[in-house]
Amino acid sequence: MALERESAEGSVKTEPLEVQVLRSLRVTPLQVALTFQTPWRGPSMKTLLLRSGLGFHLRQRECITGASRCDGCTSKSNCWYSLIFDTPGELVPQGRGRDRAVSHPFYFCSAPALGNVPGGTRLPCLLTVFGSPDPVVRKVVGALQDAGASGRWGAKFGVDAVVSAIQPGLFRSGWEVAASVEWPCWQFGSAQQTSAIRVQFLSPLRLRIRGVVQRRPTFGEFARALLRRIHLLASLYSQAELDRGWAGPLLASAQIARTIGQEWRYVREARFSGRQQQELVMDGVWGGMEVVGDLSALWSFLEVGQWLGVGASTAHGFGCYTVERI
């Protein structure tokens, strides 16, 4: 399927529907630098604990009722904690009719994940915002700063800088200034000839099929999960009305691509759920793959996917990867 698009000269050009999907995406990728003032004492996958601190302090900042739970709160529609972190479907215009909660308007991952680190270590984190970046960036970065100052979430740390992940020269030191900057969104350029790629995961991939986490995921399975994620985010936060079959040709290309090398290591991470008051085990695989084939049409989706996360549990920082041509 193709859509007609008016060019700058006024003529009408026909472009594939998948290109229209890429043009509709509103994705703002940032790098947030955390500097530990005390040694880290927490899980090796730091996002699990940092995200808990982010949510706790965002709720402290934004809750106006003081209620112990958000269920049934009549102030949800005006609460940035609910919109950013809880994200019930009824509060997102394009999310109505979906499950109780939909994908958050941000993706946060401390990648690469390291083990215990001493004080003075600087940890780069990915923070991607979907839809309008303001005030989400300001709210999230402020809550992270509070979490670090408290010292309760693995270590005492500060938010030292925020950098655009797509325009490295756009740099701000100090979270108060950085959070108020107008940050650039990712922009689709044009399809580029691509015949071989390397995908490397910076946080575990939880790719579930019929409820089972795949220990040796195929490239076709990975591509399907990525395109599903892009479809969902474009629908929720980019006001895009997408036909269900738009990804068919891309999936066909992924299915016939050939994996020439792969290495996976099964891991089990754990996090404490405040809602369920118990520790939850979250398993996945570390590693990556090298793939050859006609990947030109897929390249831009693979590129933007680096900022989105893929698979299950992206809300907890899983599924962060890098991709390069080889």
N, C-alpha and C positions, 0 to 999 in steps of 0.2 A: 504494500500500500504506500502511496506517496501523497504529499500535501503540496499545495501551491503556495509559493512565498514570493512576495513582491521584492524585487531588487532595488538598489539605490537609484538605478536609472529609470525605474518605473515599470520595467518588463516583469513578467511573471515567470518564475522558475519553479520547476518541480523537484522536490527533494524527498528522500526516503523518510518514512515516518520515524525511524529510529533516530535520525538526525534532529527531527523536531523535538524528540524527547530530550536529547542532550541540550538543545537550546533552551528548553524550559526549566532546566535544573537551576535552583538557587542554592549554591553551596559556597560557604565562606570558610576555607581552611586556615587555621592559625597554629603556631607553635608557642606553647607556654612554657617558660623556663622556671622550674622550681629549684631552689637551692636549700639543701638540708642543713639546718643549723645544729642538729643532733643526729646521731647514728639512726639509721632506719631499723625499726623493730616491728616487722610485719610480714605479710606474705610476699613471696618472690614476685608475684604479679601485683604490683603496687596499685593498679587501678581499682582493684576490688575494695581496698580500704580507703583510698583517696576519694572514690566516688561516694562512699558512705558518709565521709566527712563533708563532702560538697553538699549532699542532700540535707544532712542535719543542719548545717549552718545556713543554707538557703531557706530552710523552713523557719529557722529562728529569725532571719531577717524579714521574711515576707508574711508570716502568719499573723493575722490581726485578731483572731478569736482566742488563741491560747488553748484550743481543744487538743486532746491527746491523739485524735485520729481525724483524718480528712473525710472519711465516709459520712455522707449526709450533710456536709458543710454547705451552707447557703452562700458563702463568699467565694466559692471556687472560681467563678467566672472572672473575678477581679484579683485572683491570687497568682502571683508569678511562680510560686513554688508549685502549685497545682499544674499550671500550664507547662512549665519547663521540666519538672522532675516526675510528677505523677502522671501527667498527660492523659487524662481520661478522654475517651473518644468523643463524648458529647461536647467538649469544649473546643475541638478542632473542627472547623466547618466541613472539611472534606473527610473527617473521621467519623461523622455521625452514622450510626448503623453498624459500626464495627464492634470489636470486642471492647470491654470496659476500658482498656488502656491501649494506646497506639504508640508508635515509635516516638521517642523524645525528639525535640527540635535541635538536639546537639549530639555529637559523638565525642567521647573523651577516652583517651588511651595513653598511658605512660609507656611509650615504646621507644627503644627496646626495653623489655622487662629485664631488670637486673636482680641479683640476689641482695643480701644485706649490704648496705653501703655506709661508709663513715660520714660524719658531719663534714660539711664543706663541699659535698658532691652536688653537681648541678644535673638535674634530671629533666630532659626534654619531654614534653607531653604534647600530644596532638589534641586540639580542640576544634572541631568542625561544627558550624552552625548551619542549620537548614532553614530556608526562608529568610526573613529579615534578621540581620545580625544584632540589631539594637531593639530592645535592651538586653537580649539574651547574653551576649558577651559580657556586658557590664555586670549583670547579675551573677553569672557563673564565676567570673574571675574574682569578684568581691567575696563570694562564699568560699572559694578556694583560699583566699588570703586569710579569712577568719579561721578556717580549718587549720592552716599552717601555724597561725599564731597561738592556737590553743594547745598544740603539741599532743593532742589526743589520738591522732590518726596516723600512727606509725612513726612519726618524727615531728619535730618542730621545723617548719620550713617557711620560706617566703616566696612570693611570686615576684621574680625579679624583672622579667621582660616578656613581652608578647610580640611575636614576629609574624608577618604574613607568610604562609607556607608557599604561596605562589608568586609573591613579589618580595623576595628577601630583603631588598633595600628599605622596605617599609617596616621600621623597627621603632619600638617605644620602650623606654626603660621606666619601670615603676608602674604598678598595676592601675593606679588611679587615672593616669594619662592614657595608658594603653586601652583601657576599657571604653573610652569615649571616642576613639578614632573611627573614622569611616573606612572599614576594611574592604578590599576588593574581593569580588566573587570569582569563582572559577568560571572561565569562559571556554566554550567549545570552539576550537579552531577549524580544523578540517581533518578528514581521514588521512592517515599516513600509511604508506606501504610497510607492512609488518609481516614477517614470515617466521620469526623465532623470538620467544620471550622467556624470561626467567621470573617466576613469582616466588617471593620469599616472605614468610609470615613473621611478623614482629611480636604478635601475641597469638595464643592458641586459637586454632580454627575449630569451631563447634558446628560441624555440618551434619545435621540430623536428617535421616531418611527413615520414615515410619518409626520415629521416636528413638532411633539408634544413632549414636555419634559415629561417623565414618572414620576408621583408622587409616585408610588409604584412599582418600577422596580422589576422584578423577577430575580432569580438567572440565569435562562437560558438567559434572555436578557442581563444581565451583562456579562456573559461568552462569548456570541456571540460578543459583542462590544470589549471585551478584545482580543479575538483571531483575530478579524479583525485588530485591532491596531498592534498586533504582526506581522501579515502577511505583513502589509504595511511597518513597520519599517525594517523588515528583507529584504524585496524586495528592499527598497530604499538605506539602509545603510550597508547591510551585503552581498551584491552581491549574494543573494540567489534566485534561480529560483524555485518558489513554485507552486505546483499543486493546483488548486482552491479547490479541495475536501479533502485536507489533514486534515482539522479540523472536518470532519464529525463525527468520533467516539467520539471525545471530546464533541461536542455539544450534541450528544445523551446522554452522561453521565450527562451533566448539566441539560438537560431537565427533566430527571427522578429523579434528586436529590430533596430532600424534605426540604423546608424552615420551620424550627421549631420556629423561632422568627425573627421579624423585626421591625424596628422603623424608620420612615422617617419624616422629617420636611421640608416643602416647603419654599424656600428662594428666594429672588430676589436681585441680585447684579447689579451694574451699573458701566460702565466705559465710559470714553470720548474717542471717536474715532477721532484721528487727521486726518485720511484719509477722513472720512465723516463729520468731524466738527460738531458732535452731540453726545449726551449721548446715549449709547446703554444699554438696560436692558438685563441682562443675568440671567435667572432663573434656578433653579436646586433643588436638595434635599440633605439635610444632613442626616446622619444616618448610618444604617448598617443592617446586617442580619446574622443569624446562620443557617447553612445548613448541612444536613446529607445525606450520600449516598456513592457510590463508586467514590471517588474523587481522587484516587491515581494518575491516568494519568493526571489529571488537576493540581495537586499540583504545579509542577514546573512553569507552566504558570501563576498561581495565584501569586506565589512567585516573579517572575521577573516583573509581572505587577505592583507591588508596586513602581517600579522605572520609569514606563512608563506613568502613567495616563491612564484613560479610558473614553470613551464617547466623547461628543462634547466639543469643546473649551479647549482642553488640552493645546493649545498654550497659554492660559491665566491662566493656573494653576488649572483648574478644573479636577476632577476625581482622586485625590490622595487618596490612601487608604492603610490600613495595613491588613494583613491576618495572622491568627494563627490557629493552631489545637486546638480543645477543646475535 
